[in-house]
Amino acid sequence: ICWGDHRDGVGARTALGGRYAGPNLRVAITGNMGSGKSSLATLLRERGAGIVDADERAAHLLESDGNLVGQLADAFGDDLVDDHGRLDRRKLAHRAFSNDETRQHLDRLLRKPLERLLWETMDQLASTARIVILDAPLVFEWGIESHFDAVIVVTVDSETALLRLQDRGVSEDEARRRRSAQWPAERQSELADFVVDNNSDLTNLEAQADVVWQALQDRVREGMA
């Protein structure tokens, strides 16, 4: 793990101090597809954080918002929706990430309702958890990093990421297209408060999770003092 040297030219502890206004700490975990950011989020949940999974929230939105599903079907094909009104999210992703134009169209349709749901869910968790973490792939791309007291970027080399994604059933071609829609890891790392290197094994990731968790807890205690 390393402490980020981000937008204000200061280290993680100073950056946290500059934006934190307790009693809750709001944190984002991000990173390129296949980096293992959700694995880190799971480890921090086990340590006591409240976690909002952007992918899970997006899936919920696509299951519950019939108007949005209709807009997506109009944009990407009626065959995306079955006779019961269920959207085929894998087929949607394949079509939406086929080129920049279709990807941007998906973003225009999905972003506003998804952002609203994410903030609502974070607010709900903040009533019971002192550290609330959003696990999301497009924190910097959406320009929402300033909403958080700290941003954690998880990095991994591209070949390892591609292998992980293929193990999850994502083709190499689709994985490369979807990763290309995100900022390079180097650019994300420059703006991060914490950078977690996930090129090793789970034991190593657990050790880094302990370091991050301790730093976040320390900041919460300082804010309550």
Residue, then its C-alpha position, 0 to 999 in steps of 0.5 A: i500500500c502507498w499513501g496517495d499524493h493527490r490533487d492538493g499535493v498532500g498525503a492521505r492523512t492531511a487529505l482526510g483531515g482537510r475534508y472530514a467533518g464527522p461523525n461519519l467518514r465517507v470513502a470510495i473504493t475504485g479501480n479498473m475492471g478486474s483490479g479486485k476493488s470489490s475484494l477489498a470492499t468485502l474485507l473492509r466490510e468484515r472489519g466493520a465498514g458499511i458498504v454500498d456496491a454500485d454494481e449491485r445498486a445498478a442491478h436493483l435499479l434495472e430490476s425495479d425501474g420499469n421506465l428506465v428499462g423501457q428507455l434502455a430497450d428503446a435505445f439498445g433493442d427490444d430483445l433485451v427484455d423478456d416476456h416478464g419485463r426482465l432485462d438481460r444485463r449481460k446483453l446490454a453490456h455487450r451492446a453498450f460497450s461496443n463503441d464510445e457512442t453507445r457507451q456514452h448513451l448508456d451513461r446518459l440514461l443510467r447515471k442520474p437515477l443511479e447516482r440518486l440511488l447511491w447517495e440515498t443508500m449511503d445516507q441510510l447506512a450512515s445512520t448505523a456505520r461510522i465508515v461508509i464506503l462506496d465500491a464503484p468503478l467510475v468515481f473519477e470518470w463521473g467526477i464525484e471524488s470530491h463527495f468523499d473524505a477519502v478515495i482508495v484506488v486498487t491497482v493490478d497489472s492488466e494481464t492479471a486483470l484480464l485473466r480474472l475477468q475471463d475466469r468470470g466469463v467476460s471475453e478478452d475483447e469485451a474486457r479490454r473495451r470496458r477497461s478502456a472506458q476507465w481512466p488508466a490506473e496511473r492517473q487514478s493513483e495520482l488522485a487517490d488517498f490510498v493506493v492498494d496493489n493487488n498483484s499478490d495473494l489474498t493474504n497480502l490484500e488482507a494485510q493492506a486492508d488492515v492498514v487502510w482500516q486502521a487509518l480510517q478508524d484513526r481519522v474517525r476517532e480524531g473527528m470525534a475528539 
